[in-house]
Amino acid sequence: MKKIYFHIIFPLAALLLIFSGCSTVPYTGRSQLSLLSDSEILQMSVDSYSTVLSESEVVKNTKDAATLNRVGSRIAAAAARFMIDEGAGDDLDNFRWEFNLIRDDKTVNAWCMPGGKIAFYTGILPITKNEAGLAVVMGHEVAHALARHGNERLSQILLVQLGSSVLAEALKDEPEMTQSLAYTAFGLGAQIGFILPYSRTQEYEADKIGLILTARAGYDPREAIKFWKRMKSKGSNNTLEFLSTHPVEEDRIKEIKEMMPEALEYYQ
């Protein structure tokens, strides 16, 4: 038993120590795995974003598209102030914000890739319902990017699926495979729920930072509670699948209520 334990655990620990880069999440201070450089992760993001847009019907020159861009610009400005206040202003050089609405009424989804490449699907608009609801989702997704959750998630996937010994070669020689993994890490494969690929730790982290961004952008963060109640009331089979792997709405709402006093200080 002991032999098997050390045979498995010691090499894994060594690999993590040798090959894992470390970064720190702004505001929460949590250490995270970060195997890819900014240039690598940003190039993957740009490539993936371009591919998605080329294969989708992007909505232009409509009221909904204009609202998305307006909310996105306000959240991006709040994100810049937030990062500067957290001593991470240099990271803002990696962001080139883009906001696009994709016509797909059956997909309840939204995501923000590393570098600020954002997409919302029309299927989520009936649940966001209003501009403040849209800001709640936007703040949450941008928080994922500010916290480098995409890099962290992709690093975890690469380490598990490839092993550190072939990681560098895979990144260089297997672009199609690594792009597929990037899709998973960035959330592009999700059919329901804009947070499907992320862990609960990352989710609550994005909720916390996202509430602050929403409030600093001038939107009432209390709309987050209403949004999650509307998500719960959706009650479809897809929503049940969403709930099976992520914080259930009751738990999430409870956590959000605990975070609310601090967020309201920024809003008021």
C-alpha positions as CSV (number, residue, x, y, z in Angstrom):
1,M,0.0,0.0,0.0
2,K,2.7,2.4,1.0
3,K,4.7,1.5,-2.1
4,I,1.8,2.3,-4.4
5,Y,1.1,5.5,-2.5
6,F,4.6,6.9,-2.9
7,H,5.0,5.6,-6.4
8,I,2.0,7.7,-7.5
9,I,2.0,10.7,-5.2
10,F,5.7,11.6,-5.1
11,P,6.2,11.9,-8.9
12,L,3.0,13.9,-9.2
13,A,4.1,16.3,-6.4
14,A,7.6,16.6,-8.0
15,L,6.1,17.3,-11.4
16,L,3.9,20.1,-9.9
17,L,6.9,21.6,-8.2
18,I,9.1,21.5,-11.2
19,F,6.8,22.3,-14.1
20,S,4.0,24.3,-12.6
21,G,4.2,28.1,-12.8
22,C,2.4,29.9,-10.0
23,S,0.3,33.0,-10.1
24,T,-2.0,34.7,-7.6
25,V,-5.6,35.6,-8.1
26,P,-6.3,39.3,-7.6
27,Y,-8.4,40.2,-4.5
28,T,-8.6,36.7,-3.1
29,G,-4.9,36.0,-3.1
30,R,-5.3,32.3,-3.9
31,S,-2.3,30.6,-5.6
32,Q,-3.1,28.9,-8.9
33,L,-1.5,26.6,-11.4
34,S,-0.3,28.5,-14.5
35,L,1.8,26.5,-17.0
36,L,1.3,28.7,-20.0
37,S,2.8,32.1,-20.7
38,D,0.6,35.1,-21.4
39,S,1.6,35.1,-25.1
40,E,0.6,31.4,-25.5
41,I,-2.8,31.7,-23.7
42,L,-3.6,34.9,-25.5
43,Q,-2.8,33.4,-29.0
44,M,-5.1,30.4,-28.2
45,S,-7.8,32.8,-27.1
46,V,-7.6,34.9,-30.3
47,D,-7.6,31.8,-32.5
48,S,-10.5,30.2,-30.7
49,Y,-12.5,33.4,-30.7
50,S,-12.0,34.0,-34.4
51,T,-13.1,30.4,-35.1
52,V,-16.3,30.7,-33.1
53,L,-17.3,34.0,-34.7
54,S,-16.6,32.6,-38.2
55,E,-18.9,29.7,-37.5
56,S,-21.7,31.7,-35.8
57,E,-24.3,34.2,-36.7
58,V,-23.1,37.4,-35.0
59,V,-25.8,39.9,-34.3
60,K,-25.0,43.5,-35.3
61,N,-26.9,46.8,-35.3
62,T,-29.7,45.8,-32.9
63,K,-30.8,47.1,-29.6
64,D,-29.5,43.9,-27.8
65,A,-26.1,44.2,-29.5
66,A,-25.8,47.8,-28.5
67,T,-26.8,47.0,-24.9
68,L,-24.2,44.3,-24.8
69,N,-21.5,46.7,-26.0
70,R,-22.5,49.4,-23.6
71,V,-22.5,47.0,-20.6
72,G,-19.3,45.5,-21.7
73,S,-17.5,48.8,-21.9
74,R,-18.7,49.8,-18.5
75,I,-17.6,46.5,-16.9
76,A,-14.2,46.7,-18.7
77,A,-13.7,50.2,-17.3
78,A,-14.5,48.9,-13.8
79,A,-12.2,46.0,-14.4
80,A,-9.3,48.4,-15.2
81,R,-9.9,50.3,-12.0
82,F,-10.2,47.1,-10.0
83,M,-6.9,45.7,-11.3
84,I,-5.0,48.9,-10.7
85,D,-6.4,49.0,-7.1
86,E,-5.3,45.4,-6.6
87,G,-1.7,46.1,-7.8
88,A,-2.2,44.1,-11.0
89,G,-2.5,47.0,-13.4
90,D,0.3,45.6,-15.6
91,D,-1.9,42.7,-16.5
92,L,-4.3,45.0,-18.3
93,D,-1.9,45.2,-21.2
94,N,-3.0,41.7,-22.1
95,F,-6.7,42.7,-22.6
96,R,-8.1,43.8,-26.0
97,W,-11.8,43.9,-25.3
98,E,-14.4,42.6,-27.8
99,F,-18.1,42.0,-27.2
100,N,-20.2,40.0,-29.6
101,L,-23.8,38.7,-29.5
102,I,-24.3,35.3,-31.2
103,R,-27.8,34.4,-32.4
104,D,-28.7,31.1,-30.8
105,D,-31.9,31.1,-28.8
106,K,-31.4,27.6,-27.6
107,T,-28.0,28.2,-26.0
108,V,-28.0,29.7,-22.5
109,N,-24.4,30.6,-22.4
110,A,-21.9,33.5,-22.2
111,W,-18.1,33.5,-21.8
112,C,-15.1,35.7,-21.6
113,M,-11.8,34.3,-22.9
114,P,-8.4,35.4,-21.7
115,G,-7.6,38.8,-23.2
116,G,-11.2,40.0,-22.9
117,K,-12.8,38.2,-25.9
118,I,-16.5,38.0,-24.9
119,A,-19.5,36.4,-26.4
120,F,-23.1,36.2,-25.3
121,Y,-25.7,33.9,-26.9
122,T,-29.3,35.2,-27.4
123,G,-30.6,32.3,-25.4
124,I,-29.4,33.8,-22.2
125,L,-31.1,37.2,-22.7
126,P,-34.5,36.1,-21.4
127,I,-32.8,35.1,-18.2
128,T,-30.6,38.2,-17.8
129,K,-33.9,40.1,-18.6
130,N,-32.5,43.6,-18.2
131,E,-29.3,45.7,-18.4
132,A,-28.4,45.1,-14.8
133,G,-28.9,41.3,-15.2
134,L,-26.7,41.4,-18.3
135,A,-24.1,43.3,-16.2
136,V,-24.2,40.6,-13.5
137,V,-23.3,37.9,-16.1
138,M,-20.8,40.2,-17.8
139,G,-19.1,40.9,-14.5
140,H,-18.9,37.3,-13.6
141,E,-17.4,36.3,-17.0
142,V,-14.9,39.1,-16.9
143,A,-13.9,38.1,-13.4
144,H,-13.0,34.7,-14.7
145,A,-10.6,36.4,-17.2
146,L,-9.1,38.7,-14.6
147,A,-8.5,35.8,-12.3
148,R,-6.8,33.8,-15.1
149,H,-9.2,30.9,-14.6
150,G,-8.9,30.0,-18.3
151,N,-5.1,29.6,-17.9
152,E,-5.5,27.7,-14.7
153,R,-8.2,25.3,-16.1
154,L,-6.2,24.7,-19.3
155,S,-3.0,24.0,-17.3
156,Q,-4.9,21.4,-15.2
157,I,-6.3,19.7,-18.3
158,L,-2.9,19.7,-20.1
159,L,-1.1,18.3,-17.0
160,V,-3.6,15.5,-16.5
161,Q,-4.1,14.6,-20.2
162,L,-0.6,15.0,-21.6
163,G,1.8,14.8,-18.7
164,S,4.4,17.4,-18.1
165,S,7.1,15.5,-20.1
166,V,5.3,16.1,-23.4
167,L,3.6,19.4,-22.5
168,A,6.0,21.7,-24.3
169,E,6.1,19.5,-27.4
170,A,2.3,19.3,-27.5
171,L,1.8,23.0,-27.3
172,K,4.2,23.4,-30.3
173,D,3.4,20.4,-32.4
174,E,-0.2,19.6,-31.8
175,P,-2.1,22.8,-32.3
176,E,-5.4,21.1,-33.2
177,M,-5.4,19.1,-30.0
178,T,-4.4,22.0,-27.8
179,Q,-7.0,24.2,-29.3
180,S,-9.7,21.6,-28.6
181,L,-8.5,21.5,-25.0
182,A,-8.6,25.3,-25.0
183,Y,-12.3,25.2,-26.1
184,T,-13.0,23.1,-23.0
185,A,-11.0,25.3,-20.7
186,F,-12.6,28.5,-22.0
187,G,-16.1,27.3,-21.8
188,L,-16.9,27.1,-25.5
189,G,-18.2,23.5,-25.3
190,A,-20.9,24.3,-22.8
191,Q,-24.5,24.1,-24.1
192,I,-26.1,25.4,-20.9
193,G,-24.8,27.6,-18.1
194,F,-22.1,30.1,-18.8
195,I,-19.8,28.6,-16.1
196,L,-19.8,24.9,-17.0
197,P,-16.1,24.2,-17.2
198,Y,-15.0,25.9,-14.0
199,S,-14.6,24.4,-10.5
200,R,-16.7,25.6,-7.6
201,T,-13.7,27.5,-6.1
202,Q,-13.3,29.4,-9.4
203,E,-17.1,30.0,-9.6
204,Y,-17.4,31.5,-6.1
205,E,-14.2,33.5,-6.8
206,A,-15.8,34.9,-10.0
207,D,-19.0,35.6,-8.2
208,K,-17.2,37.7,-5.6
209,I,-15.0,39.6,-8.1
210,G,-17.9,39.9,-10.5
211,L,-20.2,41.5,-7.9
212,I,-17.6,44.1,-7.3
213,L,-17.2,44.8,-11.0
214,T,-20.9,45.0,-11.4
215,A,-21.3,47.5,-8.6
216,R,-18.2,49.6,-9.7
217,A,-19.7,49.8,-13.2
218,G,-22.8,51.5,-11.6
219,Y,-25.2,48.5,-11.7
220,D,-27.1,47.2,-8.7
221,P,-25.3,44.0,-7.6
222,R,-28.5,42.8,-5.9
223,E,-29.7,41.9,-9.4
224,A,-27.4,38.8,-9.1
225,I,-29.8,37.2,-6.7
226,K,-32.7,37.9,-9.0
227,F,-30.7,36.4,-11.9
228,W,-30.0,33.2,-10.1
229,K,-33.6,32.8,-9.0
230,R,-34.6,33.2,-12.7
231,M,-32.0,30.6,-13.6
232,K,-33.5,28.2,-11.0
233,S,-37.1,28.8,-12.2
234,K,-36.1,28.0,-15.8
235,G,-36.4,24.4,-14.7
236,S,-35.4,22.6,-17.9
237,N,-33.5,19.4,-18.3
238,N,-30.5,21.4,-19.4
239,T,-30.7,23.4,-16.2
240,L,-30.7,20.2,-14.2
241,E,-27.6,19.1,-16.0
242,F,-26.1,22.4,-15.2
243,L,-26.9,22.0,-11.5
244,S,-25.4,18.5,-11.4
245,T,-21.8,19.7,-11.7
246,H,-21.9,23.3,-10.2
247,P,-23.0,25.1,-7.1
248,V,-26.8,24.8,-6.9
249,E,-28.7,28.1,-6.9
250,E,-29.6,27.9,-3.2
251,D,-25.9,27.6,-2.2
252,R,-24.9,30.3,-4.7
253,I,-27.5,32.7,-3.6
254,K,-26.5,32.2,0.0
255,E,-22.9,33.0,-0.8
256,I,-23.9,36.0,-2.9
257,K,-25.9,37.4,0.0
258,E,-22.9,37.1,2.2
259,M,-20.8,39.0,-0.3
260,M,-23.4,41.7,-0.9
261,P,-22.6,44.2,1.8
262,E,-19.1,44.8,0.4
263,A,-20.4,45.0,-3.2
264,L,-23.1,47.5,-2.1
265,E,-20.4,49.8,-0.6
266,Y,-19.0,50.2,-4.2
267,Y,-22.5,50.7,-5.6
268,Q,-23.7,53.2,-3.1
